Amino acid sequence: MPSVDQVLSLVRPDILALTAYSSARKESKGGRVWLDANENPQTPSAAKPLLNRYPEPQPADLVAQLAALYRVAAAQVLVTRGSDEGIDLLLRTFCRAGQDAILITPPTYGMYVVAAGIQGARTVTVPLIREKNFALDAAAVLKAVLAASKPSGEGGTPEVKLVFLCSPNNPTGGLLERAAVLSLVKSLAGRAVVVVDEAYVDFSGQPSLAAEIPVNPNLVVLRTLSKAYGLAGARVGTTIADPAVIAVLQKVIAPYPVPAPVLIAALAALTPAGLVAARNSVAAIVAERSRLAVALPKLPAVKHVWPSDANYLLVEVADATRAMMAGRAAGVIWRDRSKDVSNCIRITVGTAEENNATLEVLSRV
Ligand SMILES: *Cc1c(COP(=O)(O)O)cnc(C)c1O
């Protein structure tokens, strides 16, 4: 079995050597008179939680609930400000500016390349195979990583430290084939970390890859409460990884990523009643997705609808600009993805009423 030590050898040496910032709330828990964090003893509002106090860096009850939700160990969990922060932390932890690279499989989520740009890491691209419903080209990804893994001195090709896979993929909607992802993870053991962004996996009915982390320490899974749990405004993402990888990410994350009001909102979403509500909401969205997937291709303006395991549909229309303009004129806003896939718009599955608006407007284009 591959060892996590190989993964740690991919971490930036300066990060490995870094001593993590130690916040007051990390150093002392309990006690009665808190005079260690320069907090104000008064709070502006009598409302709970008391906002004059710093929150727990990683609230133990939230970590426990998320670990249970995702069926992983608490030590594998890092709570972040949305999974976007998880992406940023991985970049800053693994990629040396001006030297290392990430690999992405376009068309895909835009934040990977943005986070790489901010860190000064290069981006290697291996497109998904459009003719196969945007399937992962695992052999091409492997080849690209190995080609780029020569020491930077020899020919100067940057070392790919992180491979970002999005499954279900945004904006195309389909899951990547589990066996292909796993075989890539195994082939890259000790060479690169594979990050599987599962922001939409709750809508797929398929199991997460997180269960594979204990035997594949170079696998990292990103989850979020933003989509299926309806908490995009609260910013609660989870990075799931080997405990040793989580420990390194802890060195890089800002001291208090979970604001006290956010903790309240997240815990409420994870109560038994909250979980039932989320399950019902996902079921309603999946049913509406099926309805749209049947109704959209019947419209003259619609050329193709890709199969979706997520809460949106990638729709090819005759003229994306015209479709977007018609939508905007009716107050219905979709996402123009034609820069990534020509004449394609990404339509989020909303309520039945909102989806009727989508159908009505597109039927007139
Ligand atoms: C929406 C989205 C995210 C961001 O999620 P947050 O947790 O809200 O930061 C991450 N990845 C993909 C693919 C997304 O579409």
The ligand as an SDF file (V2000), in Angstrom:
LIG
                    3D

 15 15  0  0  0  0  0  0  0  0999 V2000
  -20.0000   25.6130   -6.5940 C   0  0  0  0  0  0  0  0  0  0  0  0
  -18.7170   24.8370   -6.7610 C   0  0  0  0  0  0  0  0  0  0  0  0
  -17.7230   24.8660   -5.7860 C   0  0  0  0  0  0  0  0  0  0  0  0
  -17.6940   25.9170   -4.7260 C   0  0  0  0  0  0  0  0  0  0  0  0
  -18.3270   25.5510   -3.6320 O   0  0  0  0  0  0  0  0  0  0  0  0
  -18.2560   26.4380   -2.3180 P   0  0  0  0  0  0  0  0  0  0  0  0
  -18.2310   25.3650   -1.2860 O   0  0  0  0  0  0  0  0  0  0  0  0
  -19.4740   27.2660   -2.2970 O   0  0  0  0  0  0  0  0  0  0  0  0
  -16.9900   27.2330   -2.3150 O   0  0  0  0  0  0  0  0  0  0  0  0
  -16.6440   24.0130   -5.8840 C   0  0  0  0  0  0  0  0  0  0  0  0
  -16.5120   23.2150   -6.9500 N   0  0  0  0  0  0  0  0  0  0  0  0
  -17.4110   23.2050   -7.9410 C   0  0  0  0  0  0  0  0  0  0  0  0
  -17.2190   22.3130   -9.0860 C   0  0  0  0  0  0  0  0  0  0  0  0
  -18.5260   24.0310   -7.8750 C   0  0  0  0  0  0  0  0  0  0  0  0
  -19.3810   24.0690   -8.9100 O   0  0  0  0  0  0  0  0  0  0  0  0
  1  2  1  0
  2  3  1  0
  2 14  2  0
  3  4  1  0
  3 10  2  0
  4  5  1  0
  5  6  1  0
  6  7  2  0
  6  8  1  0
  6  9  1  0
 10 11  1  0
 11 12  2  0
 12 13  1  0
 12 14  1  0
 14 15  1  0
M  END
$$$$
